Amino acid sequence: MKAKSKFIIGDIQGCYKEFKNLIKLIDPKKENKFVCVGDLVNRGPESEKVVDFVLENNVKSVLGNHDLHLMAILIGAKKHNKKKDTMMRIINKNKAVEIIDYFSQFPFAKVISNNNKKSLIVHAGILPTWSLENVLSANEELTESLKNDPEKFFSTMYSDRSKAISKSTNKKNRRRYLINVFTRMRFLSKNNKLDLQTKVKKSGSNKFQPWFAYEHKCLKEVENIIFGHWAALNGVTNHNNIKGIDLGCVWGGSLAAINIEDKSIVTVDSIK
């Protein structure tokens, strides 16, 4: 690997062994820089080890919906569901303050430059109508809200808010919508309404298309948009400049990293 290569790692979701194996491939001499696409935790077997590694090695990521869910549990805004969540070992470590402080530094969108080319990293996606300035403004809106009042942010976070709304109309619903865009979105209508129920490859309604199927204003300013979240796609977007890198490691697939310089993909198989 070239020393200056920069990689984006897909959804880890507690798959610690695969995470470590992938790092050995893309960063054998600890020279390359990598950023995670979010969903570091939950569903996989060793979320607590992933969190420890992230904290100890100053790993950077954007926020995914499972990362937000962990923070909400740790701050007391949401109860841990033993049937659905696999984060009890994290909770038992008594590192709530440390984890919340560190994860709160993660953005919802991050721009990475390599050889004068910019790549935009998000967990789920962005709106086609957004310019790069719009993306970064929405990101700042959410991150500032999270940092200013975390308890309020997480206690009002859970919602299937699907319609776009202005900040001046209702700040809470505006925040909910933006969280859903950045961390939960898959299908979108032409007027930016979200279908938050469908999780497979095709929507049940002709009204909704995959968010990346539209023409994106932001691509006039960045070379690539790289996202995770949607394992059912297996990385297939049929778009040269919008790349999905959630290959479903937690479901028995692979953990992937994309080299943003040449768009090559490095994978390790899930360990069962």
N, C-alpha and C positions, 0 to 999 in steps of 0.2 A: 504494500500500500504506500502511496505517496504520503510524505509526512504532512503535507498541507491539505490533505483531503478532509472534507467535512461531511459528516454523516448525520442522517436523521433516523432514529430508531423507532420502530412501530410500537403498538400497544403491548406492554410487558405483562400487565395484569397479574402480578405475583409470580411469574415464571422466572424465578431467580437463576436457576441453573442455566437456562437458555440465554438469559441476559448476560451472564458472565462468559459463556461460550462465544456469544456474538462479539463482545468487547475484545476478546482475545484475537478474533479474526480481523476486526477493523482497526484495532488500536494496540497491536502487540508490544510496541515500545512506549506506549502512553504518550504518543506525539500528536495523534489526530484528535480533533475536536468533534464531539457529537452532542446532539440535543435530542431529547425524547419528545414524542408526539402526544404524550398524555396517557391517562389510564395506566399509571404505574402499578396500581394495586387492584385487588379484589378479584374473586373467582378462581385465581390460581392458588397453588399450594403454599407459597412462601412470600406473601406480601410483606411480612415484617422484615425479612432479609433484604428485600428490594429497598424498602424505606431506609434501613440502616446504611446500605451501600450508598444511596442517594445523599444522605446527610453527611456521611463520612468523606465522600469524594466530591462533594460540591457539584453534583450532577444537575444539569439544567433541563427544563422541560416547559412545555406549555400545559395548561390545565385541561384535563379531561373530566367527563362527568363523574367517573369513579373517584378521582382525586378530590373533587368537590364534595362528594358523598362522604368520604373518609373525614374530611375536615368538619363537615356538619355533625357527624357522629362525635368526634373528639371535642367539639365545642359545646355539645349538648343540645343542638337544635334538631337532631334526628336520632331515633333509637336504632341500635344495631339489630338487624334482623338475622338471627342465627340460621334461618332456612335459606336466605338469599345471599347474605354477606359472608365473606371469609376473612374478617379483619379483627377477630377477637385477640389474636396474638399481638397485633399492633396496639390495641387498646390496653392490654395487660402490661405493656412495656412502660407505661406511665411517662411517655414522651410527648404528650399532647401539645404542650406549649411549644416545644422545640419543632415539632412537625408542622403545626399551624404557622409558626413564624417563618419557617423555611418555604413551605408550599405557597404561602401568601405572596412570596416574591415572584412566583411564576406568572407570566402573562397569559392572556388568552390567545394572543397572536404574536409571533416573533419573526422579524426579518433577519435573515442571515446572508451576508455577502461573501462571495468567493470568486476571485478573478474578475471583479467588477460586475458580476452577475448577482442579482438579488433573488432569494427564494423566500417565500412566505410560508411559515409553519403554523398550522392550526390543528386542533383535535378533530373537529367534525367538518367544518367548512366555513364559507363566507357567502354573503349575498352577491349575486352577479352585478348588481347595480352599484356596489361599493368601489370607490377608488381606493388606492392605498391609504390616502389620508383618512378616508371614512373608516377603514379597517382599524387603523391605529387610534383614531378618536374613540371608536366603540370600545376598543380594548382598554384605553385609559379610563373611560367612563366606568367600566366594570371594576378594574383593579383599584381605582381610587375609592369606590364604594365599599369594596371588600376590606381595604386597609382602614378606612375611617370608622367603620362599624361592623366588624365581622359577625357579631351575634345577629344583628338585624339582617345582614346579607344572607346568612344561611337559614335563618328562621323563615324567610320569605322566598327562598330560592325555588322550592319545589312547585312546579306548575307546568301545565301543558299549554302555556301561552303560545299561540301559533300565529297571531296577526301582528304585523308591525305597528308600532305606536310611537308617537313623538315623546321626547323627554318632558316637554312642557305639559303634556296631557296627563300622564300618570307615570311617575318615576319608577314605582315598584313594578308595574307591568312592563314598562320599557326594559328594565333590568332583566326581568324574567325572560322576555323575548330574546334579548341579546345573548343571555346564557345558553338558551336553547339553540340559537344559531351556531355559536362557537363550539358547543360541546355535545349536542344531541341531533342536529339536523342530518337528514338523509334526503328526503324528498321535499320539493319546493314548487309552488305555483308561480305563474308569471307575475303575479302581484305580491310575491314574497310571503305568501302564507305557507306555513310548515305543515307537513304530514308527519306527526311524531309517533304514529302507531305502526307504520309499516317498517319492517326491519330486513326484508329480503331484497332481492335484486330489482324487482319491479313493483311499482305502486299499483294498488287496486283501482285507481282512478286515473283516467287520461288527463285530468286536470293537473296532476303532479308529475314532475320529472326529477331525476337525480339532480341535485344542486349544481353539479359540475357540467351538466349537459347544456347549460345556457352559455351565452357569450359573456365573458367576464371582463368588466372594465379594468379591474386590478391588473390583468395580464399585460396591459400597456406599460406598466411600471415595474413589474417583477417578471423574472424568467419562468419561475415555477411556483405552483401552490402545492404543498405537500401536506397530506392529512392522514389520519388513522380512523378509528371508530367503527368502520363499516366492514367487518370481517367477511360478511357474505359475498362481497365483491371479489375477494381474493386478489385485491390490488388492481383489478381490471376497470379502467375508466374510459378506454378508447380515446384518450386525450393526451397528446404529447407533453403538455405543460401543466397538467393537473394529475398528480400521482398519489394513489392510495397505498399505504404501506402497512395496513393491518391485515396480516395473513393468518389470523386466527390461531396464534400459538396456544392460547389457553383452551382451545377446542380441539387440539391435536394437530394443528397445522404447523406453521413456521413462524419464527421471529425474524423480522427483516430489518435491514438498514439500507437506506438509499444514499449513494454518494452524489451530492448535489453538483459536483463538477461535471460528471459524465452520465449521471442518472443510472449508473449500474446498481444492481441490487445484490446484496450479500444476505444469505439466509442461514439459519440453523434450524434443524428439525426439533419439534416438540419432544420432550423426554417423558415417556410414559412409564 
